[in-house]
Amino acid sequence: MCGIAGIFDPTREIEGARLRVIGDGMQKRLAHRGPDASGVWLDPSDNVVLAHRRLSIIDLSGGAQPMESSCGRFAITFNGEIYNFKEIRSVLKKRGVLVRDNSDTDVLLTALSIWTLDEALAELVGMFAFALWDKKEKKLTLARDRMGEKPLYYGWIGRKFVFASELKAFGGVPGWQKRVDRDSLALFFRHNYVPDPNSIFEGVYKLPAASYLAIDKRLAEGPPPEFSAVAQTAIKNRYAPQKYWNLRTDHVSEFKRSGAKQEVKKRLRSLLQETISDKLIADVPLGTLLSGGVDSSIITALSQEASNRTIDTFSIGFESKDHDEAQFAKQVAKHLGTNHHELYVTGEDALSIIPELPTIYEEPFADSSQIPTTLISRFARQSIKVALSGDGGDELFGGYNRYLWGKRLLKLRSVVPLPAQQLFAAGIRLFSPTQWNKFGYRWSSSIGGPLSTPLLGDKLYKSLNLIGTNDFGDAYAALVSIWPRVEKLVRQADPQSREEFFHGSAPPGLSDVERMMQLDALTYLPGDILTKVDRASMSTGLEVRAPLLDHRVVEFASTIPLELKVKNGVGKWILRQVLYEYVPQSIIDRPKMGFAVPLAAWLRGPLRDWAQDLLRSDVLNRQGFLNHDLVSEKWNEHLSGQRNWEHQLWGVLMFQSWLHAEGLA
């Protein structure tokens, strides 16, 4: 696990010796991602510099980067882990190919030097982002793993092609200008993250998951600087990344025969055992992040089964019982016999870390679980260097509540006349969201089911956005949007031009719930969940591995019928059946909380003064990005308890904090 950066400057705006110095400055800005070692490599003939920061996990004495191939043709800077590098090395050796050391970097570089890019990528099992320079072809290739676990930004600064694991490395390149892209900003407020391939800055992009981008000398030069901004964007958009893998959807019928659930359960368990064993390979201390939910519990159970020692587990708790899962994590840990560690967080703890969030996340990012994720990463890093997580279980196995009641809402939207929908909305509005939340809390302890959630009111009011939607894409956007009508919030923005992924992204033949799951896996998972975990963990030098996102698990999950994922009003049904073999059902079965914080209360309490200062109308008006009247309206309604606008307000607050941190306020 590392940080990478580099520049391809064929027009020689910067001469080689100076380019090496700049590359060194870029890697220093990524020191948090790799505190163990660093390196800079220069090809003076073509003015290419590769930079690297290393977090040593495997082969602590070898694997120094950037690394040149034994044939001398290629050089690589690589971030991530190739879990099957031993198998690939064995294949290479059988073919008489020399592999110099025991690092996955050397195995990867050797494979890329003798196979085609597509052949090599097809063989990799892992999470990665890398840049490969080919001296013969004079071509730079960027590639990113299948599910988007590891980040990679790229863009042009002047006529220099620049890439890095994080945007902060761009600040070390002469000519870098920070211009906020208003359309990307609107997307941020719609989702509380900036979705791929956009970034918050004009002219900078994220390489999408399962993609590669090949840049030769002609493309690296980019458009001449005298071109207009519109022309430059149009030209750069021609350099489209290429997909090398897609989510499988063509084998769903394999398990539709009678009695298939036992076969699915057996094969799923075996596959999880295999992939978790791969993820336990490390030459440093290792543990799991345990929330007590289904995903983290099954990862912990199988990790303990595969390990020859007692594993360490880490959980975080809150004073608010509505958000505290630490008690359940403790029960799971006790049953499995792990060496368990707990950290409890208060509003004051949150306040202490908030000033660091804009620097850690470097783009506006507003999933409030970034707070506990950052805190638990620091807590775990005191004892271990690698942690396994349960990320991906919700998207792959149907864990989100919207898969349970979103299906009903989508069906009602299509069959119930609009006047009846409007009458339903009027009935919902007879009670405030707070009152509905109280009903949901009572239901959660008595009757259960999809209405048994302490956030019932917020979800019901959000469902009203479905009224009047025309197709599945519009309906899905309404379900996942934080600010549904974001054009009223962000001035001079047109987010519609960037939201094509809501329409037509999922293949035909899938049910609405399956389409939601796949779109979540393509957008929300890499854009929010994996971004949150990567930045939080790497800010403290902790590597987090997600066994459920092994592409073999992902592909197998796509073959499992929906009725074995969402069954009898319960999500992740088949995953639960495997887990019940290790942990009693009574510990696991309870309403879903998620890794949330009591943000609504914190904004009315310990965070109120901090928020009030950032949301001042005169400040918002001077900056010119947001509709200050709309923000003030939401803030006042939240303070009064009339509505819970925690997620909307957190997005505004994170943007405001980011502006100050970037010197753009």
Secondary structure as GFF3:
##gff-version 3
##sequence-region A 1 665
A	DSSP	beta_strand	2	8	.	.	.	ID=ss1
A	DSSP	alpha_helix	16	28	.	.	.	ID=ss2
A	DSSP	three_ten_helix	31	33	.	.	.	ID=ss3
A	DSSP	beta_strand	37	43	.	.	.	ID=ss4
A	DSSP	beta_strand	48	54	.	.	.	ID=ss5
A	DSSP	beta_strand	67	68	.	.	.	ID=ss6
A	DSSP	beta_strand	74	82	.	.	.	ID=ss7
A	DSSP	alpha_helix	85	94	.	.	.	ID=ss8
A	DSSP	alpha_helix	104	114	.	.	.	ID=ss9
A	DSSP	alpha_helix	117	123	.	.	.	ID=ss10
A	DSSP	beta_strand	126	134	.	.	.	ID=ss11
A	DSSP	beta_strand	139	144	.	.	.	ID=ss12
A	DSSP	beta_strand	153	157	.	.	.	ID=ss13
A	DSSP	beta_strand	160	164	.	.	.	ID=ss14
A	DSSP	three_ten_helix	167	172	.	.	.	ID=ss15
A	DSSP	alpha_helix	182	191	.	.	.	ID=ss16
A	DSSP	beta_strand	204	206	.	.	.	ID=ss17
A	DSSP	beta_strand	211	216	.	.	.	ID=ss18
A	DSSP	alpha_helix	217	221	.	.	.	ID=ss19
A	DSSP	alpha_helix	229	237	.	.	.	ID=ss20
A	DSSP	beta_strand	242	243	.	.	.	ID=ss21
A	DSSP	three_ten_helix	252	255	.	.	.	ID=ss22
A	DSSP	alpha_helix	260	279	.	.	.	ID=ss23
A	DSSP	beta_strand	286	289	.	.	.	ID=ss24
A	DSSP	alpha_helix	294	306	.	.	.	ID=ss25
A	DSSP	beta_strand	312	318	.	.	.	ID=ss26
A	DSSP	three_ten_helix	321	323	.	.	.	ID=ss27
A	DSSP	alpha_helix	326	336	.	.	.	ID=ss28
A	DSSP	beta_strand	339	345	.	.	.	ID=ss29
A	DSSP	alpha_helix	347	353	.	.	.	ID=ss30
A	DSSP	three_ten_helix	354	356	.	.	.	ID=ss31
A	DSSP	alpha_helix	357	361	.	.	.	ID=ss32
A	DSSP	alpha_helix	370	381	.	.	.	ID=ss33
A	DSSP	beta_strand	386	388	.	.	.	ID=ss34
A	DSSP	alpha_helix	393	397	.	.	.	ID=ss35
A	DSSP	alpha_helix	401	415	.	.	.	ID=ss36
A	DSSP	alpha_helix	418	428	.	.	.	ID=ss37
A	DSSP	alpha_helix	433	444	.	.	.	ID=ss38
A	DSSP	alpha_helix	456	463	.	.	.	ID=ss39
A	DSSP	three_ten_helix	464	466	.	.	.	ID=ss40
A	DSSP	alpha_helix	472	480	.	.	.	ID=ss41
A	DSSP	three_ten_helix	486	488	.	.	.	ID=ss42
A	DSSP	three_ten_helix	495	498	.	.	.	ID=ss43
A	DSSP	three_ten_helix	500	502	.	.	.	ID=ss44
A	DSSP	alpha_helix	512	522	.	.	.	ID=ss45
A	DSSP	alpha_helix	524	524	.	.	.	ID=ss46
A	DSSP	pi_helix	525	530	.	.	.	ID=ss47
A	DSSP	alpha_helix	531	538	.	.	.	ID=ss48
A	DSSP	beta_strand	543	545	.	.	.	ID=ss49
A	DSSP	three_ten_helix	547	549	.	.	.	ID=ss50
A	DSSP	alpha_helix	551	557	.	.	.	ID=ss51
A	DSSP	three_ten_helix	562	564	.	.	.	ID=ss52
A	DSSP	alpha_helix	573	579	.	.	.	ID=ss53
A	DSSP	alpha_helix	585	588	.	.	.	ID=ss54
A	DSSP	alpha_helix	599	604	.	.	.	ID=ss55
A	DSSP	alpha_helix	608	614	.	.	.	ID=ss56
A	DSSP	alpha_helix	617	623	.	.	.	ID=ss57
A	DSSP	alpha_helix	628	640	.	.	.	ID=ss58
A	DSSP	alpha_helix	646	661	.	.	.	ID=ss59
###
